[in-house]
């Protein structure tokens, strides 16, 4: 019994060293330039919180998320920066450079300033997990890149690398990996999903022509009903933006009639079809 008690005590002591102490706070920097210089020295990520004084959810982050011990503990592995987008000295310039269009925007940057991951408000548990996930990506990304370079036919590694680039918003890099995956493993079960994700990201960025090309590839490689239905639905939306109601109707009809697809997607497709019929 004494042995067990002593062992438990040792575990508690060890674990307490890994956890944030009560009342411990995140150390913030107000200079992105200084943080990136330091990041190169210690090979750490920089997390930038873009905020404004009028942003309600930014204040929620400050009040409910950043004081949480799980978040404080995760922040020990990252250099933390807060930038007010209304501060012309640095915040406005950085927000423009990184195309920050909504608040709060949380960017994780490599020491060279390139984006690894982007997010926004999340509850403390999810926020701390997202921080740790991003740190893990930073550690593993060079390994995945090296593997892809030496063996592009490793489909599992290629999928992981493509998803990582997607998370970082690095769409050209993600597309190049997807193209290699299609060449080396044309029957890969996740290829269509990757093309759909790429297309969705390009569409959100306003590049409808590029998005349409990727949705066509997704449709051509789709085997799962959901992948096929999503590609058809997305192509229907692209056709609507071109005011091509005939093509839109064809794609949306296929999306709404695909067996085994969630009712939510079918309902959205049918709603747009009804709108087309009334116009």
C-alpha positions as CSV (number, residue, x, y, z in Angstrom):
1,X,0.0,0.0,0.0
2,X,2.8,2.4,0.9
3,X,4.5,1.6,-2.5
4,X,1.3,2.4,-4.4
5,X,0.8,5.6,-2.3
6,X,4.3,6.8,-3.0
7,X,4.0,6.0,-6.7
8,X,0.7,8.0,-6.9
9,X,2.4,10.9,-5.1
10,X,5.3,10.8,-7.6
11,X,2.8,10.9,-10.5
12,X,0.9,13.8,-9.1
13,X,4.2,15.7,-8.6
14,X,5.3,15.0,-12.2
15,X,2.0,15.9,-13.7
16,X,1.8,19.1,-11.7
17,X,5.0,20.2,-13.4
18,X,3.3,19.8,-16.8
19,X,0.2,21.8,-15.9
20,X,-0.3,25.5,-15.6
21,X,-0.2,26.7,-12.0
22,X,-3.2,28.4,-10.5
23,X,-3.3,32.1,-11.5
24,X,-0.6,31.6,-14.2
25,X,-1.2,33.8,-17.3
26,X,-0.1,33.8,-20.9
27,X,2.8,36.0,-21.8
28,X,1.8,38.2,-24.7
29,X,3.9,40.2,-27.0
30,X,2.7,43.2,-29.0
31,X,5.3,42.9,-31.7
32,X,5.0,40.3,-34.4
33,X,8.4,41.2,-35.8
34,X,10.1,40.5,-32.4
35,X,8.2,37.2,-32.0
36,X,9.2,35.9,-35.4
37,X,12.9,36.8,-34.7
38,X,12.6,34.8,-31.4
39,X,10.8,32.0,-33.2
40,X,13.7,31.4,-35.5
41,X,16.1,31.1,-32.5
42,X,13.9,28.6,-30.6
43,X,12.1,27.0,-33.6
44,X,8.6,27.6,-32.2
45,X,5.4,28.7,-33.8
46,X,3.9,32.2,-33.3
47,X,0.2,32.5,-32.6
48,X,-1.3,35.8,-33.5
49,X,-4.6,36.9,-32.1
50,X,-6.1,39.6,-34.4
51,X,-8.7,41.6,-32.4
52,X,-10.4,44.9,-32.0
53,X,-11.8,46.8,-29.0
54,X,-15.4,46.4,-30.4
55,X,-15.2,42.7,-31.1
56,X,-17.5,40.8,-28.7
57,X,-16.0,37.3,-29.4
58,X,-12.5,38.7,-28.9
59,X,-13.5,39.8,-25.4
60,X,-14.9,36.3,-24.8
61,X,-11.5,34.9,-25.7
62,X,-9.8,37.2,-23.2
63,X,-12.3,36.4,-20.5
64,X,-13.1,32.7,-20.8
65,X,-10.4,31.1,-23.0
66,X,-7.0,32.6,-22.4
67,X,-7.1,32.3,-18.5
68,X,-8.0,28.6,-18.7
69,X,-5.1,26.4,-17.4
70,X,-5.3,24.1,-20.4
71,X,-4.8,27.0,-22.8
72,X,-2.1,28.6,-20.6
73,X,-0.3,25.3,-20.6
74,X,-0.5,24.8,-24.3
75,X,0.8,28.4,-24.8
76,X,4.1,27.5,-23.2
77,X,5.1,25.8,-26.5
78,X,4.1,28.8,-28.7
79,X,5.1,32.5,-28.9
80,X,1.9,34.5,-28.3
81,X,1.2,37.8,-30.0
82,X,-1.9,40.1,-29.8
83,X,-2.5,42.6,-32.5
84,X,-5.2,45.2,-32.6
85,X,-6.3,45.6,-36.3
86,X,-7.2,49.2,-35.6
87,X,-3.6,50.0,-34.6
88,X,-1.9,51.4,-37.7
89,X,1.6,50.9,-36.3
90,X,1.5,47.2,-36.8
91,X,-1.9,45.6,-36.4
92,X,-3.4,47.1,-39.6
93,X,-0.4,46.3,-41.7
94,X,-0.3,42.6,-40.5
95,X,-4.0,42.2,-40.9
96,X,-3.7,43.4,-44.5
97,X,-0.7,41.2,-45.2
98,X,-2.5,38.1,-43.9
99,X,-5.9,39.0,-45.4
100,X,-7.7,39.1,-42.1
101,X,-11.4,39.8,-42.9
102,X,-13.2,38.7,-39.7
103,X,-12.6,38.8,-36.0
104,X,-11.3,37.2,-34.0
105,X,-8.8,35.6,-36.4
106,X,-6.2,33.3,-34.9
107,X,-3.1,32.6,-37.1
108,X,-0.3,30.2,-36.4
109,X,2.8,31.2,-38.2
110,X,6.1,29.4,-38.8
111,X,9.3,31.3,-38.0
112,X,9.5,32.4,-41.6
113,X,6.1,34.1,-41.3
114,X,4.1,31.6,-43.4
115,X,0.8,30.4,-42.1
116,X,0.5,26.9,-40.7
117,X,-3.1,27.1,-39.4
118,X,-6.0,29.5,-39.0
119,X,-8.9,29.5,-36.6
120,X,-11.2,31.7,-34.6
121,X,-13.1,31.5,-31.3
122,X,-13.5,28.1,-29.6
123,X,-14.3,27.0,-26.1
124,X,-11.2,26.5,-23.8
125,X,-11.0,22.7,-24.3
126,X,-11.2,22.8,-28.0
127,X,-8.9,25.8,-28.2
128,X,-6.2,24.1,-26.2
129,X,-6.5,21.0,-28.3
130,X,-6.3,23.0,-31.5
131,X,-3.1,24.7,-30.2
132,X,-1.5,21.4,-29.4
133,X,-2.6,19.9,-32.8
134,X,-1.0,22.8,-34.6
135,X,2.3,22.4,-32.6
136,X,2.3,18.7,-33.6
137,X,1.8,19.6,-37.2
138,X,4.7,22.0,-37.0
139,X,7.0,19.2,-35.7
140,X,5.8,16.6,-38.2
141,X,5.4,18.7,-41.4
142,X,9.1,18.6,-42.4
143,X,9.0,14.8,-41.9
144,X,5.9,14.5,-44.1
145,X,7.4,16.8,-46.8
146,X,10.6,14.7,-46.8
147,X,8.7,11.5,-47.1
148,X,6.6,12.9,-50.0
149,X,9.7,14.1,-51.8
150,X,11.5,10.7,-51.5
151,X,8.4,8.6,-52.0
152,X,5.4,10.4,-53.6
153,X,3.6,7.0,-54.0
154,X,3.1,6.7,-50.2
155,X,-0.6,7.6,-50.4
156,X,-1.2,7.7,-46.6
157,X,1.6,10.3,-46.2
158,X,0.4,12.3,-49.3
159,X,-3.1,12.5,-47.8
160,X,-1.8,13.7,-44.5
161,X,0.4,16.3,-46.2
162,X,-2.5,17.5,-48.4
163,X,-4.8,17.9,-45.4
164,X,-2.1,19.8,-43.6
165,X,-1.7,22.3,-46.4
166,X,-5.4,22.7,-46.6
167,X,-5.6,23.5,-42.9
168,X,-2.9,26.1,-43.4
169,X,-4.8,27.7,-46.3
170,X,-1.9,26.8,-48.6
171,X,-4.1,25.8,-51.5
172,X,-1.5,25.5,-54.4
173,X,0.7,23.2,-52.2
174,X,-2.4,21.1,-51.3
175,X,-3.4,20.9,-54.9
176,X,0.0,19.7,-56.1
177,X,0.0,16.9,-53.5
178,X,-3.6,15.9,-54.6
179,X,-2.4,15.8,-58.3
180,X,0.5,13.5,-57.3
181,X,-2.0,11.4,-55.3
182,X,-4.3,11.1,-58.3
183,X,-1.4,10.1,-60.6
184,X,0.1,7.5,-58.2
185,X,-3.1,6.2,-56.5
186,X,-6.1,7.1,-58.8
187,X,-8.4,4.9,-56.8
188,X,-7.5,6.4,-53.4
189,X,-10.7,6.5,-51.3
190,X,-10.0,10.1,-50.1
191,X,-9.0,11.7,-53.4
192,X,-12.5,12.9,-54.2
193,X,-12.9,14.4,-50.7
194,X,-9.6,16.3,-51.1
195,X,-10.7,17.7,-54.5
196,X,-14.0,18.8,-52.9
197,X,-12.2,20.4,-50.0
198,X,-9.9,22.3,-52.3
199,X,-12.8,23.4,-54.5
200,X,-14.7,24.6,-51.5
201,X,-11.7,26.7,-50.3
202,X,-11.1,28.2,-53.7
203,X,-14.8,29.1,-53.9
204,X,-14.7,30.8,-50.6
205,X,-11.8,32.8,-51.8
206,X,-13.9,33.9,-54.8
207,X,-12.1,31.8,-57.5
208,X,-15.1,30.1,-58.9
209,X,-13.5,29.0,-62.1
210,X,-10.7,27.2,-60.2
211,X,-13.3,25.7,-57.8
212,X,-15.4,24.4,-60.7
213,X,-12.4,22.6,-62.2
214,X,-11.7,20.9,-58.9
215,X,-15.3,19.9,-58.3
216,X,-15.3,18.2,-61.8
217,X,-12.2,16.2,-60.7
218,X,-13.9,15.3,-57.5
219,X,-17.0,14.1,-59.4
220,X,-14.8,12.0,-61.8
221,X,-13.0,10.3,-58.9
222,X,-15.9,9.9,-56.5
223,X,-17.0,6.5,-55.3
224,X,-18.7,7.4,-52.1
225,X,-22.3,8.7,-52.5
226,X,-21.5,11.7,-50.2
227,X,-18.5,12.8,-52.3
228,X,-20.5,12.5,-55.5
229,X,-23.5,14.4,-54.1
230,X,-21.3,17.2,-52.7
231,X,-19.5,17.6,-56.0
232,X,-22.7,17.8,-57.9
233,X,-24.2,20.2,-55.4
234,X,-21.1,22.4,-55.5
235,X,-21.1,22.4,-59.3
236,X,-24.7,23.4,-59.2
237,X,-23.8,26.4,-57.0
238,X,-21.0,27.3,-59.4
239,X,-23.4,27.2,-62.3
240,X,-25.8,29.5,-60.4
241,X,-23.0,32.1,-60.0
242,X,-22.6,32.0,-63.8
243,X,-26.4,32.3,-64.1
244,X,-26.5,29.0,-66.0
245,X,-29.8,27.7,-64.6
246,X,-29.9,24.8,-67.0
247,X,-26.6,23.3,-65.8
248,X,-27.4,24.2,-62.2
249,X,-30.7,22.3,-62.4
250,X,-29.0,19.2,-63.8
251,X,-26.3,19.1,-61.1
252,X,-28.6,19.9,-58.2
253,X,-31.1,17.3,-59.3
254,X,-28.4,14.7,-59.2
255,X,-27.3,15.9,-55.8
256,X,-30.8,15.7,-54.4
257,X,-31.5,12.2,-55.8
258,X,-28.2,10.5,-54.8
259,X,-29.0,7.5,-52.5
260,X,-27.4,7.4,-49.1
261,X,-26.8,11.2,-48.8
262,X,-27.8,13.1,-45.6
263,X,-31.2,14.7,-45.8
264,X,-29.7,18.2,-45.1
265,X,-27.8,18.2,-48.4
266,X,-30.8,16.9,-50.3
267,X,-33.0,19.6,-48.7
268,X,-30.6,22.4,-49.6
269,X,-30.4,21.1,-53.2
270,X,-34.2,20.9,-53.5
271,X,-34.6,24.4,-52.0
272,X,-32.4,25.8,-54.8
273,X,-34.2,23.8,-57.4
274,X,-37.6,25.2,-56.2
275,X,-36.1,28.7,-56.4
276,X,-35.0,28.0,-60.0
277,X,-38.4,26.7,-60.9
278,X,-40.1,29.9,-59.6
279,X,-37.7,32.2,-61.4
